[in-house]
Amino acid sequence: MPPNYTAGFLGRAVNCSVGGFPEYSVKVANVAQIQLAVNIARNLNIRLVIKNTGHDFGAKSTGKGAINLWTHHLKDAEFYQRYQAPGGYDGPAFKFGAGVQVEQAYRLAKQHNVTVVGGEGKSVGFVGGYIQGGGHSPLTSIYGMAADHVLSIQVVTADGQFITADAKQNSDLFWALRGGGAGTFGVVTSMVVKAFPKIRTTTLTYNMTTGGNFTREKLWAAQRAYIDGFERYADLGYYSYYRIRHVGGQLYHDMTSMVAPNTTEAEFRASMAPLWAKWEEIGVPFAPVIRELDNFSDAWELAFPHEVWTWTMRQASRFVPRSVISDPVKRAAMVDAIKGVSDEGANILLFNMRNPPGSAAIDNAVNPAWRDVLMFAIMFVNWNVTDPAPYAEQLSRNLTYEWNPRWRALTPGSGTYMSESDYIEPDWQQSFHGDKYPRLLSIKQKWDPQDVFYATNAVGSEKWQLSETIMGHLPSQNSKLCLK
């Protein structure tokens, strides 16, 4: 990173160097360029990195000495009023190039009076790491994961071939690419995904800050009351994404958005009235902004602002299954554990959603733990570039070795979302893939026997290691990648 954005103990006083960024980048304009770069990387034994937007918490889109395939400009998009796919689907669909971002996809969906299942972040790439990681969405509670709705995938394989994978041809690769992880099995150039009918959508946003009569105890009492209803809200088809952060010595809680698809404002207010009555009893300063629109795209556009990223942070995460949320004792213990890490300095992101009934029967590589989730909990820590090394290192170590283990202990057998997880997630094969990992590894070995495609914590990556560490415990992308 440029010196002003790099912690002093990582060398911000020295001149800029390429570091973990690739030596060469290909601004991809067509498939032939991808094939050429893949062939060069394979034949010359050069590390290959695939990057679209760079929305990546696991360092999959960086790597010292690599050739980088930058797919961000593959923006082609096509709408099919009727798409007949192998496997029996017959209906509307889009074909999106690898560079199409969520806001562009939603805009196109609105133009054609349909809905697509995509992410909450405006600038996230639609068919890259998002879908290949599974892809949760503000519409997950009614439609499931984005990976569940892929009909066809166009991909350059490790031998430089350009192929199509779907339910009838190259079906094992089709299975793996829908949730098995990005940068692992090939270079996806485009996907065909289902489109759903236009739907009326209601959203809620608000924020609150502790201080004065609104104490931290009251904020967490409000959270307990809200989380008590997580099962009911998700089963209504709702989704929420919100944060509890340390700001200026206080706790700042903002509901980025609660989304209620196929729901009018009146229906939404009625469903939330019991919670808001409890909040009034607690004394919560609450000024909700509720909007009802006749389509999801416009509702999402108003409710989800562009998010700001920071360069000095680490995070960890965990799925909290229905069995924990539905049990009052286990639920209370989980909220205690979330509050506990907040009290010790972590910032919190929480999602409330479900996968709809029947989704567990979908045959793709999506993490099985997604199918029973009611809460997706993320903690993150951040520091200033001027902070001393011991301080930042302790925060980082707390995250992995002290705090997240508390959450893991309360959610045995669960997992987490590979795209928003700890960079050094323990037992990541189980956390990200569950019992699907052996099949994924077999497919990886079949389609990429020479390990042309490597990514951090990707299928098959356990045989590789980076030669240096940062802060004594984090693998450094600024170092050489070697076989163990």
N, C-alpha and C positions, 0 to 999 in steps of 0.2 A: 504494500500500500504506500501511497505518497507519505513522506515523513510526518506531515501535520496530522495524519489520521492513524499513525502507528504508535503503539505504546513505546515509551522510551526504552524499556528493557528488551524490546524486540528489535532495536537498532534504528530508531527514528533519527538519531544524530548523524548517521552516516548517509552517503549519497544514495539516491534511489537505485534499486536494481530490479530486475525482472522478477526475482523471487519465485513464488509459486504460480505466477501467471505463465501460460504457454509461450514457448519461443516463437511459434508460428501460428497464425490464425487464417482460416479460410472463410471469407465472407460468402457463404454458400448461396448461389443463385440457381443451381439446378442439380439434379441427381448425379450427373456425370462427375461433377466436382467432388461430391461425397465419395463416389466409387474410387476416384483417383487417390484421394487422401487416405482412404482405408487401405488401399493396396500399398501405398508408400509406407504407412505405419507398420503394416504387417510384414512387408518384405525387408524393411530396414530395422525392425524391432524398436520402434519409437513409440513412446507412450502417446495414446490418443485420448483426447478429452472432447466431450460433446457438450455444447452450451447453447441454450436458447435465450432465455431472459436472465438467467443467473439467480432465479428465486430458488435458492438451495441452501439448506442449513447444514448439510453434511459434506461440503467441499467436493461434491461430485463434478463441479464445473471448473475446477482449477487443477493445476499440476505442473510441477517443474519440468522443463525440457520437453514439453509435449507439443504435438500438433493439435490445434483446437479447431473443431468444426462448429462454426457459428451459424446456427440454423434460423436465426431470428428473422431473416428477410424472406423466408418461404411463406408468403402471405396469401397464396391462392386460396380461394374459398368458392364452393359451389353448392347450391341448394337443389335438392331433388324432391319434387312434389311426391314422387312415388319411387322408392328404392326397394328393389327386391334382393334380399340378401340370402346367402346360403344359411340354412338353419331355420328359415321360415318367415323372417320379418318382411313385411310388405307395407311400407308407409313412408312418411316424410323423413328426410335425412339431410345432413350436411357432410361435405368433404372439406376438411380443414387442413391446410398446410401446417408444417411444424412451427412456423413463426406466428401463427394466428394467436392473439392473446384473448383472455376472457372477455374484456370489454368489447373487443371487435366481434367476437362470436355472439355475445348477447345482442349487440346492435343489429347484426344480421338476422338473428332470430326474430327480433321485433319487426324488422322490415317484411318478413315473410309470415307474420302472425303465428309464430310457433314459439316453443320454449326448448332450450337445451340445458343439460345438467353440467354446470361448470363451477369454478371456484368462487370464493368470496373476494379474492384480491383482484383488483382491476387489471394489473399488468402481468399476471401469471400467464405463462404459455399454456394453451389449452390441451394440446395432444402430446406434449413432451413428458417431463418428469411428473407433471400433475396426474395425468391419466395413468401413466406407467407405474406410478406409486399407489394407485387406487382412486384417488380424487374424491375428497369429501366436498360437500356443496351445501349452500342454503336450501337446496331442494332434496337433500339426502333423506330426510324423514319421510318423504312421500315417494321418491323415485330411486333411492339407494345411491350407490357410488357411481361416479362418472364412468369408471371402467366397465360397469355392467351394461353400458349402452353402446359399446363399440361394435360395429358391424364388419369392418374391414380395416386392415392396416397395410400400408405400403412401407417397405423397409429395405435398407441396404444391409446385407449380412457381412460377416467377418471375411468371407472369401470374395467380397466385392460385387456380389450379385444383387440385382434389384428385383424383389419379389413381392407378391401379395400374400398376406396371411389372413385367413378367415376360417369359418367353421368347417369348410370342406378341403382347403388346401393349406399346407403348412400349419395344420391346426394346433400342433404342440407349441409352436412359436406364438401363434395367436393367443393361446391360453396364457403363456408366460408374460407377454407384453401387457396384458390387462391386469396390472397390479403387482407384477413380479419385480419391478424396479427399473429405473432408467439407467442409461449408459452401460448396459449389461449384455443384452442379447443382439443388438444391432442399432442402426441409425434410422429412427422413424422419420419419414419424410411427410407423411400425411395419414389421416385416419378418416373413416366414414363413421359418423355417430348418429344415433336416433334423434329425431326431433319430436317433441310432444305438443299437445294443443296449448294454445294461449291460455293463461290462467290469471285470475284475479288474485292480487297479493296485498296483504297488509303488513306494514313494518312498524317497529317500535325502536326509538333511540332515546337515550337520556344519559345524564352523568350526575355524579354526586361526589362531594369531597368531605372527609371528616374535618371536624373543627367545631368549636363552640359546643352546643348541646348535642351535636351529632358526633358521638364518640366512635372509636374503633369497635367497641363492644356492640354498639347499635348497628354498625355496618355489617358485622359478622352475624348478628341476630337476623338481619334482613336477608343475608345470604342463606342462612339455614332455612328460613321460611321459603325462599325461592327454590332451593335445591330439593326441598321436600316435594315439590311439584314436578320435578324433572321427568318422571315417568309419564305423568298425564300430559304434559306439554308435548313431549316427543310423540306420544301416541295420537295426539291431535294433528300431527304432521308439522309441528313447529320446529324451528331451529333458532339457536341463539349463539352469539359469539361476543364475549365481553372480557374486560380487563380490570384487574385490581393492582394498581401500581403505586410505588413510593414516589411521591412528588412533593418537594418542599417540606419534608417532615410529616406530611399527612398521607393518608391513603386516598387515592383518586380512583374512582370506579366509573367506567364508562361502558355502556351498552353500545358497542359498535353497531349491532343491529340484532333485533329479534325479528324473524321472518315467519309469517303465517300464510302459507300458500292456500289457495282455494278458500279464503276466509275473508269475510267482510269486516269492516271496522267495528260494527256493532257486535258481531259474533266474537271478535277478538276481545273487546272490552269486557264482554260478559264472562268469557273464560278466565280472564285475568283478575276480575273483581275481587275474589277471595284473597288473593295474594296482596293486592293493593290495600285492602282493608287491614290486613295484618301489618303492612308497612306503615300505615297511618297510626296504628296503635304504638308501634315502635318509635315513631317520630322520624321517619325517613324524609329528607328534603328531596322531593320527587316531582319533576316537571316533564312528563312524558311527551314526546313528539310522535304522533301516530299518523300514518299516511296509508290510505287505501288507493290502489291504482288498478287499472283493468288489465295490466300485464306485468309479468315478473321483471322484465328487463328494465323498465322505468323505475319500478320499486327498488330494485337492486342499485341502480345508478344513484338514486337519492340517498340510500341508506348506507352505502359502503364507500367512504372516501378513499383516495389514494393513501396508502400507509407509508410511514417513514421508517426506514431501516437504519440501524446503527452498526458501526463497525467494531465496537468493543463489547461484545456480549456472547453469552453461551446459554443454551437452553437444554431442557430435558422434558420428557412428557410420558403420559400413561393413559391408557384406556381404563375407564371405570365401567364395568359391565352392569347390566340390569340387576343381577343378583345382589350387587352391593347397594345400588340406589334404592331398590325396593324393600330392603331390610332396614328398619329404623335404626338398629344398633350399628350395623355396618356403615350405613350412610353417615351417621353422626361421627363415627371414627374417621371416615374419609374426609369430612369437612374439617375435623380437628387437625388432620395431617396437612391439609391445604393451608389452613390458618397458621399452623405451626411453622411451615417454611416461609410464609409471608412474614410472620413475626421476626424471623431470623434474617430477613433481608431479601428474600426472593420476590420477584414480581410474578403475577399470576395471569394466565389467559385460560378461560373456560369456554367450552362449547357444550351445548345441550342438543342432542340429536339422537336418532335411532336409525337402523336399517329396517325397512318395512318388512312385514311378514312375508315369508317365502324367499327372501333374498339369500339366505344361507344355502339354498339349493342351486344357485347360479354357479356354473362350472367355469371359474376363472381363477387367477392367482391372487385375488384380493385377500389380504390378511384375514383369516377366520375370526380374529378377535373383533374386527369391525362389525361383524354381524350381530353382536350382542351388546354393543356400546350404548350407553345413555349419557355419559360424560366423557369428553376428551379434555384432559387437564395438562396444561403446559406451565412450567416454571422457567423463568429466565433471570440471569444476573447480568449486570453491566457495570462498567468502570470507566474512568476517564483516562485519556492517553497519558496523563501526567502521574497517574497513580503508581506507587511502587510495585515491583514484581510480586513480593510476598502477599500483598493485599489481593491482587487479581488472581493469583494462583490459589489462594485459600477459597475465594468465591467459586472458582472453577471446580476445585476438589469437593467443596460442600455439595455442589450440584449433583455430581456423579456418585460420590461415595457416602454422603450423609443424608441428603434430602430425598432424592429419587428412590433410594431403597425403602424408605418409609411408605411411599406410595405403592411400590411393587409388593411389599409385604401384605398390603390390604387388598391386592388384586391378583391373587395367585392364578397362574395359567393364562392371564390376559396378555396384552402386548402393547404396542404403540405404532404410530404412523411414521413410516420410514422417512417421509419428506419433512417432518417437523419433530425431530428427535435429538437425543444426545449424540454428539459427534463420536463419542466412545461408549455408546450404549452397550452395557454388558449383555452377553448372550443374544446378540442382535438377530441371529438366525431365527430363534424362537420368537423374539419380540416382534419382528417385522413380518414373519411368514408362517409361524406356527408349524403345523404338520405338513405344510405344502413345500417346505424347504427341500427335502430330498428330491422331489419331482423337478423343482426348479433347477437344482444343481445338475441333474441328469440332462435337462434341456440345454443348459448352458454348455456343458461339455460336448454335446452333440453339435451345436451350432457355432461354437467358438472354441475349438479344441486348442488353438494357439494363444488364447487369452489376449486377443486384439483389444477387447473392451474390458477396461478396469474402471471401477468407481469405488469410492470409499463405502464400506459396508454394503457392497453389492454382492449378489450371488456369486460365489467362487472367489471372493476377494480375500478369504482367510489364508490363502497360500502366499499372499504378498504382504510386504511391510515397508513403511517409509523409514529411511535410515536415520532420521533425527526427530527430536521432540521439541515442543514449545512448553515452557513452564514445567518441564520435567515429567509431564504425563500425557500431553496431547500430540499425536502424530503430526508432523510438520509437512505441509504441502510444499514448503521451500526446499525439500530434500529429495534425494533420489529414491525411486520406487524399485524395490528389489524382491526377488523370490526369497522366501524364508529358507 
